[in-house]
Amino acid sequence: MSKAISFSLALLILLIVAAGAIGQSQIRPAQAAAQSADSIAVSFKEYKLANGLRIILSEDQHAPTYSICVTYNVGSRDEKPGRTGFAHLFEHMMFQGSANVGKGEHFILVLNNGGSANGTTNSDRTNYFQTLPANQLELGLFLEADRMRSLNINQANLDNQRHTVQEERRQGVDNRPYGRTYEAVIGTAYDNFAYKHSTIGSMEDLNAATLKDVAEFFRTYYAPNNAVLSLVGAFKTEQAMALIKKYFENIPSQPPPPVPDVAEPEQQAERRNTIEDAFAQTPRLDIVYKIPPGNTPDSYALQVLGQVLSGGLSSRLYQKFVKDRELALSISAGPDERRGPSLFWVSVMPRPGISLDEIEKLVYEELEQTKTEVVMDWEIEKVRTQVRRQRAQSFYSTRSRANTLGYYAVYYNDPGLINSVQEKIFEVSKDDLQRVANNYLKESNRTVVTTLPKAKAASPTATINR
């Protein structure tokens, strides 16, 4: 299963863009000329059951398929010290069967009916999604309701999935190049435990998880009043609502789970950390700055700034570090989006023999320019063009729309952002870019993590006795 356990700028940008469809009627006059007459708007209707389950339905009859996504308001930020990795572990547990579905049968039923299914976990939410033929609407709803109501929680399932997640950590974190870099960065930058640890968690904490912990976690967070069901595709709203009520309405609600405290104290000075990596072949430099939560004016300005700096081959950082001066193998910049305090991230892989100190100095010089020099018109327009193009590429998928509706509903209590976030990005001005650069990209707000290849131990010299 695909897991959101590390920062990936490309995926974050795709998510930002995929959420950006906007109807022509909502476009301001100054922007209308820059957009096509057939701009996409995602229409949807919202409902809520008596047990608190929030429902978002979006009919689309263009293809005989539909996608269902259930997004739970739980992620690694809800974990307690000593129980890291629990939200991700539980994502695996949700595929181990329920009262009317055997172990592993969820995937079998979906695949045998021509569909696909998966789930992901990150710091702020967990989601599960299926895409199926339109004539299998009842199947998808039945499967999701059955495990929400009656997940099989037993010691055998816990032990099996604990070992699966630990192996996933070995392959994805402990035994791959730069696998520990992400944990080093967030562990150094953040003070609050909520975002200070990674979603995949530690081996020790996974070993410490008990069956009682799992049962309590399920009761607390996997309740209908802590979930959003989004449905997109070829169905009739009346029929879909009748089936949703049939399968979900009698699932009991639970007391609202505690809201985690994600507040961060203001950082007063630069922080630095250096780690060694036995699998890395070349050093890596990661520079991060604390920034506001997503869906704020400053977060949108920082998204645009990240694209100006590293969005494509014509971007500033690529031209300077990779093409012109040939100092780096790769370089990226941009924010990760969280519901709480987030990070603006610059990551550089220098070419062999290039000084990390030189690279770091030049990065700061480039960031300083954004504080004093006005961004060019063509750079702003390029960002907007990228947003339009990637939106068109992303929104053909019912799964993408279902996931995005659930994402915005859980993150910001506003699924309508699917139609307005692009306008928020387009409203960012040149002055906004200079303002956020000056406010956040400063030394006292900076964390620097250097990953160095670990020196290999010298081979022992054989001694010959004569």
SEKERO-417803 format. One record per residue (C-alpha): residue number from 0; x negated, y, z; residue in three letters. Coordinates in steps of 0.1 Angstrom, whole numbers. Example, Ala and Ser with C-alpha at 12.3 -4.5 7.8 and 13.67 -1.06 7.14 Angstrom:
2
REC     n      xx      yy      zz   res
REC     0    -123     -45      78   ala
REC     1    -137     -11      71   ser
***
This chain:
466
REC     n      xx      yy      zz   res
REC     0       0       0       0   met
REC     1     -11      35      -7   ser
REC     2     -20      55      24   lys
REC     3     -24      92      30   ala
REC     4     -54      89      53   ile
REC     5     -79     114      38   ser
REC     6     -80     148      23   phe
REC     7     -76     148     -14   ser
REC     8     -75     182     -31   leu
REC     9     -62     168     -64   ala
REC    10     -33     150     -48   leu
REC    11     -25     180     -26   leu
REC    12     -24     203     -57   ile
REC    13      -2     178     -75   leu
REC    14      23     178     -45   leu
REC    15      23     215     -44   ile
REC    16      30     217     -81   val
REC    17      55     189     -82   ala
REC    18      77     207     -57   ala
REC    19      79     238     -79   gly
REC    20     109     234    -103   ala
REC    21     129     266    -105   ile
REC    22     161     275    -124   gly
REC    23     161     304    -149   gln
REC    24     188     322    -129   ser
REC    25     164     325    -100   gln
REC    26     135     340    -120   ile
REC    27     128     376    -115   arg
REC    28     128     398    -146   pro
REC    29      91     403    -146   ala
REC    30      85     366    -145   gln
REC    31     112     356    -170   ala
REC    32      91     364    -201   ala
REC    33      63     341    -189   ala
REC    34      86     311    -185   gln
REC    35     105     290    -210   ser
REC    36     143     294    -214   ala
REC    37     148     258    -203   asp
REC    38     131     259    -169   ser
REC    39     141     230    -147   ile
REC    40     163     232    -117   ala
REC    41     169     202     -95   val
REC    42     205     202     -83   ser
REC    43     214     183     -52   phe
REC    44     241     180     -25   lys
REC    45     235     175      12   glu
REC    46     255     155      37   tyr
REC    47     251     143      73   lys
REC    48     265     112      90   leu
REC    49     279     112     125   ala
REC    50     247      94     137   asn
REC    51     226     123     125   gly
REC    52     212     108      92   leu
REC    53     206     136      67   arg
REC    54     215     127      31   ile
REC    55     203     144      -1   ile
REC    56     219     133     -34   leu
REC    57     208     144     -68   ser
REC    58     226     128     -98   glu
REC    59     205     124    -130   asp
REC    60     221     103    -158   gln
REC    61     192     106    -182   his
REC    62     179      71    -175   ala
REC    63     196      40    -161   pro
REC    64     175      40    -129   thr
REC    65     174      57     -95   tyr
REC    66     150      62     -67   ser
REC    67     157      61     -29   ile
REC    68     133      76      -4   cys
REC    69     137      75      34   val
REC    70     115     100      51   thr
REC    71     110      97      89   tyr
REC    72      99     126     110   asn
REC    73      69     109     124   val
REC    74      32     109     116   gly
REC    75      -1     106     133   ser
REC    76       4     140     150   arg
REC    77      30     123     172   asp
REC    78       5      98     185   glu
REC    79     -10      99     220   lys
REC    80     -46      94     230   pro
REC    81     -54      57     231   gly
REC    82     -28      49     205   arg
REC    83     -42      64     173   thr
REC    84     -33      47     140   gly
REC    85       1      38     154   phe
REC    86      23      56     128   ala
REC    87       3      40     100   his
REC    88       4       5     116   leu
REC    89      41       9     119   phe
REC    90      44      16      82   glu
REC    91      31     -19      76   his
REC    92      54     -33     102   met
REC    93      84     -20      83   met
REC    94      78     -46      55   phe
REC    95      78     -76      78   gln
REC    96     115     -84      76   gly
REC    97     147     -75      94   ser
REC    98     179     -92     105   ala
REC    99     190    -101      70   asn
REC   100     158     -98      51   val
REC   101     130    -124      55   gly
REC   102      93    -116      60   lys
REC   103      79    -102      27   gly
REC   104     114    -105      11   glu
REC   105     118     -67       7   his
REC   106      91     -66     -20   phe
REC   107     103     -98     -36   ile
REC   108     139     -85     -40   leu
REC   109     128     -52     -54   val
REC   110     103     -67     -79   leu
REC   111     126     -94     -90   asn
REC   112     152     -68     -99   asn
REC   113     127     -48    -120   gly
REC   114     118     -22     -94   gly
REC   115      89      -9     -74   ser
REC   116      85      -1     -37   ala
REC   117      59      14     -13   asn
REC   118      54      35      17   gly
REC   119      29      62      29   thr
REC   120      19      78      62   thr
REC   121       2     111      69   asn
REC   122      -2     134      99   ser
REC   123      33     149      95   asp
REC   124      57     122      82   arg
REC   125      62      86      71   thr
REC   126      81      77      39   asn
REC   127      94      46      22   tyr
REC   128     106      46     -14   phe
REC   129     120      23     -41   gln
REC   130     128      28     -78   thr
REC   131     154       3     -91   leu
REC   132     178      -1    -121   pro
REC   133     211      18    -116   ala
REC   134     231     -14    -113   asn
REC   135     211     -22     -81   gln
REC   136     221       9     -61   leu
REC   137     236     -13     -33   glu
REC   138     204     -33     -30   leu
REC   139     181      -4     -22   gly
REC   140     205      11       3   leu
REC   141     210     -23      20   phe
REC   142     173     -29      23   leu
REC   143     166       4      39   glu
REC   144     195       3      63   ala
REC   145     187     -33      74   asp
REC   146     152     -24      85   arg
REC   147     163       9     101   met
REC   148     189     -11     121   arg
REC   149     171     -44     129   ser
REC   150     134     -46     122   leu
REC   151     118     -79     132   asn
REC   152      94     -69     160   ile
REC   153      75     -99     172   asn
REC   154      39    -107     183   gln
REC   155      31    -126     151   ala
REC   156      41     -97     129   asn
REC   157      22     -72     151   leu
REC   158     -10     -93     151   asp
REC   159      -9     -99     113   asn
REC   160      -4     -62     104   gln
REC   161     -29     -51     131   arg
REC   162     -55     -72     113   his
REC   163     -44     -59      79   thr
REC   164     -48     -22      90   val
REC   165     -82     -29     106   gln
REC   166     -94     -45      73   glu
REC   167     -80     -14      55   glu
REC   168    -101       7      78   arg
REC   169    -132     -14      71   arg
REC   170    -128     -10      33   gln
REC   171    -116      26      32   gly
REC   172    -135      42      60   val
REC   173    -162      23      77   asp
REC   174    -179       7      47   asn
REC   175    -176      32      19   arg
REC   176    -196      63      10   pro
REC   177    -184      94      29   tyr
REC   178    -157      73      45   gly
REC   179    -163      89      79   arg
REC   180    -168     124      67   thr
REC   181    -131     133      69   tyr
REC   182    -128     122     105   glu
REC   183    -160     141     114   ala
REC   184    -145     173      98   val
REC   185    -111     172     115   ile
REC   186    -127     160     148   gly
REC   187    -150     190     148   thr
REC   188    -126     217     134   ala
REC   189     -95     209     155   tyr
REC   190     -91     213     193   asp
REC   191     -56     199     196   asn
REC   192     -54     161     196   phe
REC   193     -24     161     172   ala
REC   194     -46     169     142   tyr
REC   195     -80     160     156   lys
REC   196     -77     123     148   his
REC   197     -72     105     115   ser
REC   198     -40      87     104   thr
REC   199     -57      53     102   ile
REC   200     -69      54     138   gly
REC   201     -96      36     156   ser
REC   202    -103      -1     159   met
REC   203    -101       1     197   glu
REC   204     -67      18     197   asp
REC   205     -53      -7     172   leu
REC   206     -65     -36     194   asn
REC   207     -48     -20     224   ala
REC   208     -14     -17     208   ala
REC   209      12     -40     225   thr
REC   210      45     -54     215   leu
REC   211      62     -31     240   lys
REC   212      45      -1     224   asp
REC   213      58     -12     190   val
REC   214      94     -16     202   ala
REC   215      94      17     219   glu
REC   216      79      35     189   phe
REC   217     106      20     167   phe
REC   218     134      30     191   arg
REC   219     121      66     194   thr
REC   220     112      75     158   tyr
REC   221     130      51     134   tyr
REC   222     164      63     143   ala
REC   223     189      78     118   pro
REC   224     189     112     135   asn
REC   225     151     113     128   asn
REC   226     153     105      91   ala
REC   227     162     119      57   val
REC   228     176      97      30   leu
REC   229     171     112      -5   ser
REC   230     186      96     -36   leu
REC   231     179     107     -72   val
REC   232     190      91    -104   gly
REC   233     219      75    -122   ala
REC   234     247      71     -97   phe
REC   235     280      88     -89   lys
REC   236     279     108     -57   thr
REC   237     312      95     -44   glu
REC   238     301      59     -49   gln
REC   239     267      65     -34   ala
REC   240     282      81      -3   met
REC   241     306      53       2   ala
REC   242     278      28       1   leu
REC   243     256      49      24   ile
REC   244     284      51      49   lys
REC   245     289      13      46   lys
REC   246     253       5      54   tyr
REC   247     241      34      76   phe
REC   248     270      49      95   glu
REC   249     271      23     122   asn
REC   250     234      25     131   ile
REC   251     232      41     165   pro
REC   252     214      74     170   ser
REC   253     187      79     197   gln
REC   254     177     108     219   pro
REC   255     156     132     198   pro
REC   256     119     124     200   pro
REC   257      95     149     216   pro
REC   258      83     176     194   val
REC   259      44     175     193   pro
REC   260      25     205     203   asp
REC   261       2     213     173   val
REC   262      -9     248     184   ala
REC   263     -46     256     179   glu
REC   264     -65     282     200   pro
REC   265     -83     309     179   glu
REC   266    -118     297     170   gln
REC   267    -144     321     183   gln
REC   268    -176     309     166   ala
REC   269    -189     287     138   glu
REC   270    -190     250     145   arg
REC   271    -215     226     129   arg
REC   272    -219     188     128   asn
REC   273    -242     164     110   thr
REC   274    -235     127     104   ile
REC   275    -255     100      88   glu
REC   276    -239      76      63   asp
REC   277    -255      43      54   ala
REC   278    -235      40      22   phe
REC   279    -241      75       8   ala
REC   280    -266      80     -19   gln
REC   281    -267     118     -19   thr
REC   282    -259     145       8   pro
REC   283    -224     161      10   arg
REC   284    -215     195      24   leu
REC   285    -180     202      38   asp
REC   286    -170     237      48   ile
REC   287    -135     243      63   val
REC   288    -117     273      77   tyr
REC   289     -86     272      99   lys
REC   290     -55     286      81   ile
REC   291     -18     290      88   pro
REC   292       8     262      83   pro
REC   293      23     254      49   gly
REC   294      52     273      35   asn
REC   295      40     307      48   thr
REC   296      31     337      26   pro
REC   297      -6     333      35   asp
REC   298      -6     295      27   ser
REC   299       8     302      -8   tyr
REC   300     -19     329     -13   ala
REC   301     -46     304      -2   leu
REC   302     -32     278     -26   gln
REC   303     -37     302     -55   val
REC   304     -71     312     -42   leu
REC   305     -82     276     -42   gly
REC   306     -71     272     -78   gln
REC   307     -90     303     -88   val
REC   308    -121     289     -72   leu
REC   309    -120     253     -84   ser
REC   310     -89     247    -105   gly
REC   311    -104     233    -138   gly
REC   312    -135     236    -159   leu
REC   313    -132     274    -162   ser
REC   314    -129     280    -124   ser
REC   315    -155     300    -106   arg
REC   316    -171     273     -85   leu
REC   317    -173     248    -114   tyr
REC   318    -189     273    -138   gln
REC   319    -215     285    -113   lys
REC   320    -224     253     -94   phe
REC   321    -218     225    -120   val
REC   322    -221     240    -155   lys
REC   323    -243     271    -154   asp
REC   324    -268     265    -126   arg
REC   325    -265     227    -125   glu
REC   326    -267     227     -87   leu
REC   327    -239     203     -79   ala
REC   328    -224     171     -92   leu
REC   329    -189     182     -81   ser
REC   330    -173     210     -61   ile
REC   331    -137     216     -49   ser
REC   332    -119     241     -29   ala
REC   333     -84     245     -15   gly
REC   334     -60     241      14   pro
REC   335     -46     209      29   asp
REC   336     -10     215      37   glu
REC   337       3     206      72   arg
REC   338      33     215      92   arg
REC   339      10     230     117   gly
REC   340     -24     248     115   pro
REC   341     -41     237      83   ser
REC   342     -76     238      68   leu
REC   343     -90     255      37   phe
REC   344    -116     231      24   trp
REC   345    -148     235       3   val
REC   346    -166     203      -5   ser
REC   347    -198     200     -25   val
REC   348    -219     171     -38   met
REC   349    -253     186     -47   pro
REC   350    -275     172     -74   arg
REC   351    -305     152     -62   pro
REC   352    -333     174     -50   gly
REC   353    -312     205     -45   ile
REC   354    -314     221     -10   ser
REC   355    -283     220      11   leu
REC   356    -292     253      26   asp
REC   357    -293     269      -9   glu
REC   358    -260     254     -18   ile
REC   359    -244     266      14   glu
REC   360    -258     301      10   lys
REC   361    -244     303     -26   leu
REC   362    -210     291     -15   val
REC   363    -207     319      10   tyr
REC   364    -218     344     -16   glu
REC   365    -190     332     -39   glu
REC   366    -164     334     -11   leu
REC   367    -176     369      -2   glu
REC   368    -169     380     -38   gln
REC   369    -132     371     -34   thr
REC   370    -130     396      -5   lys
REC   371    -144     425     -24   thr
REC   372    -137     419     -61   glu
REC   373    -102     418     -76   val
REC   374     -93     385     -93   val
REC   375     -89     388    -131   met
REC   376     -55     388    -148   asp
REC   377     -65     357    -168   trp
REC   378     -73     338    -136   glu
REC   379     -39     344    -121   ile
REC   380     -22     335    -154   glu
REC   381     -42     303    -156   lys
REC   382     -30     292    -122   val
REC   383       6     299    -132   arg
REC   384       2     279    -165   thr
REC   385     -13     250    -145   gln
REC   386      17     251    -122   val
REC   387      42     250    -151   arg
REC   388      24     223    -169   arg
REC   389      19     200    -139   gln
REC   390      55     206    -128   arg
REC   391      67     194    -162   ala
REC   392      45     163    -160   gln
REC   393      56     154    -125   ser
REC   394      93     160    -125   phe
REC   395     102     134    -151   tyr
REC   396     101     109    -123   ser
REC   397     131     103    -101   thr
REC   398     108      90     -74   arg
REC   399      88     122     -74   ser
REC   400     119     143     -69   arg
REC   401     133     120     -42   ala
REC   402     100     121     -23   asn
REC   403      98     158     -27   thr
REC   404     133     165     -15   leu
REC   405     126     144      16   gly
REC   406      92     160      21   tyr
REC   407     106     195      22   tyr
REC   408     136     185      43   ala
REC   409     114     170      70   val
REC   410      85     195      68   tyr
REC   411     104     227      67   tyr
REC   412     141     218      70   asn
REC   413     146     232      35   asp
REC   414     149     208       6   pro
REC   415     158     238     -16   gly
REC   416     121     246     -17   leu
REC   417     120     221     -46   ile
REC   418     135     250     -66   asn
REC   419     119     280     -50   ser
REC   420      83     271     -42   val
REC   421      70     279     -77   gln
REC   422      84     315     -73   glu
REC   423      66     318     -40   lys
REC   424      34     309     -57   ile
REC   425      41     333     -86   phe
REC   426      47     362     -62   glu
REC   427      11     360     -49   val
REC   428      -7     392     -58   ser
REC   429     -43     401     -63   lys
REC   430     -42     420     -30   asp
REC   431     -28     389     -13   asp
REC   432     -59     370     -24   leu
REC   433     -83     396     -10   gln
REC   434     -63     398      22   arg
REC   435     -63     361      30   val
REC   436    -100     358      20   ala
REC   437    -109     385      45   asn
REC   438     -86     372      72   asn
REC   439     -96     335      71   tyr
REC   440    -128     329      52   leu
REC   441    -151     343      79   lys
REC   442    -180     328      99   glu
REC   443    -163     327     133   ser
REC   444    -134     307     117   asn
REC   445    -157     282     100   arg
REC   446    -167     246     106   thr
REC   447    -195     230      86   val
REC   448    -201     192      84   val
REC   449    -231     178      66   thr
REC   450    -232     141      56   thr
REC   451    -267     128      50   leu
REC   452    -277      94      36   pro
REC   453    -290      73      64   lys
REC   454    -327      65      61   ala
REC   455    -332      28      53   lys
REC   456    -354       9      78   ala
REC   457    -388      -1      65   ala
REC   458    -391     -37      55   ser
REC   459    -413     -56      80   pro
REC   460    -448     -63      68   thr
REC   461    -457    -100      68   ala
REC   462    -487    -110      89   thr
REC   463    -509    -138      76   ile
REC   464    -529    -156     102   asn
REC   465    -563    -166      89   arg
***
